[in-house]
Amino acid sequence: MAANRPMAAIDAAMMTGDVLTNPMHVAALMIFTPPPGSDRHYVDDLYRDGLINLGGVDPRLSKRPRIGLDTLGRWVWEDVEVDLHSHVQRRVLPAGSGEPELWQLVADLHSLPLDRHRPLWMAYLIDGLDDGRYALYIKLHHTLVDGVEGMQMIADGLSPDPEARDVKPFYSAGEHAPEPARPEHGLPDPASALSAVAGAAASSIDLARNIIGGGIDYLGAAVEGISPVPMSAPFTRFNDSLGFKRAAAGGSWPLQRFRELADAARAGSGDPVTINDVLMTVVSGALRGWLLAHDELPDSSLIGICPISVRAGEGGAPDGSAGSDSGNMFGLQQCPLGTDLADPAERLTLIHRSMAWAKDQVARRGSAASMLLTAPSLAPTLLLSMLPLTVKWRTGYNLPISNVRGPREHMYYNGAHLDALYPVSTVFDGFGLNATICSYADTVSFGYVAGRSLVPDVDTLIPLTETALAELAAAIGW
């Protein structure tokens, strides 16, 4: 009989949300050019080879969630055998299809929930693009990986060497895959139990101290205008119930454009503006343009909720709340997006100050404290979308915005060049639009996902992103 392992609290909460509200999976879309000399059977061979000679499946992808009377009502992980034919599937686009048709298929696949009776992941090898390229769409439940770990899993299934022909797919046990977890048997010895209780007490005291200190910091930041007060975001269509269907779109730009914009902003203002600040400002400009085009721009600023990594070497977690070797290791912070400001340069200044403060808070207070401090706005955002007869004037946050670093080099899968890497994140009631950014080699990609009933024209955000980028460049004199 397979052994059960309790889920971390944050993962159990996401699994419960998956059951009660909307699917909580994240995804990525990769587009490849086959190696020179490939014939028309190349993708068929690729699919066949991906199902054999793996050398083992990644332990994170070899477990399924379970809850029942025998688990005392707790979510647990259960290790199982993986049927790769169920998890790795083929799709062929109609003749003459291009990227618009590919994105429509991705949106349809993203609408489907993962089967909780099996490990929570799927991969679709997609053929039929009119330029001879093929795509791989990967979908994983958010309880398995956060954005940083998920991107590392993808990178482990690629190689910087165009001549390498022994690369295993992402779902095999790669370089950074954790060791299979060992279930605990029996009761701990008294010394271990006493040590665990003492550690939990100390952790609770640290958490309480960080929550109190963080609350005081929030008040000060609200006075400065760099962190919003709870329930101060304007209610938009993004914050309604989103339905079952999804819409998705993506676009890529040269990373150098954003790097040079950040350099120009630093030189002009003297502030340590980051590339991430520029990326956030461009998303803000695209949202402002979309809302203006639909005559729905609120008088007050939209507020984004931003995951901030607390992995070792990326800020750390002083409260010890993210100490596992895998899974989700991030804090949450809020950021006013300045969509009420017509001047893109003013928007950049606001976002830079807000994000600098947010990163400092997560680094000093830890992920658990930061997430608890966002709860007063997060919970009402989710609940308001489910109450059809409630007056909806304000909400906690408007949309999640995140930025994930992808591979820094050009990558290949057994000779096929990875041309583009797009993030395809999660949406749920109250957060019907998601913007995720991903860097890869010398490019940066924007992925927008939405409830299809809320934002059916999500693809228009791609040209609006280019417009926002050009407007920001003009505003700072670059």
Secondary structure by P-SEA (a helix, b strand, c coil): cbbbbbccaaaaaaaaaaacccccccbbbbbbbcccccccaaaaaaaaaaacccccccccccbbbbbccccccbbbbbbbbbccccccccccccccccaaaaaaaaaaaaacccccccccbbbbbcccccccbbbbbbbbccccccaaaaaaaaaaacccccccccccccccccccccccbbbbcccccaaaaaaaaaaaaaaaaaaaaaaaaaaaaaaaaaaaccccccccccccccccccccccccccccccaaaaaaaaaaaaaaccccccaaaaaaaaaaaaaaaaaaaacccccbbbbbbbbbbbcccccccccccccccccccccccccccccccccaaaaaaaaaaaaaaaaaaaaaccaaaaaaaacaaaaaaaaaaacccccccccccccccccccccccccccccccccbbbbbbbbcccccbbbbbbbcccbbbbbbbccccccccccaaaaaaaaaaaaaaaaacc
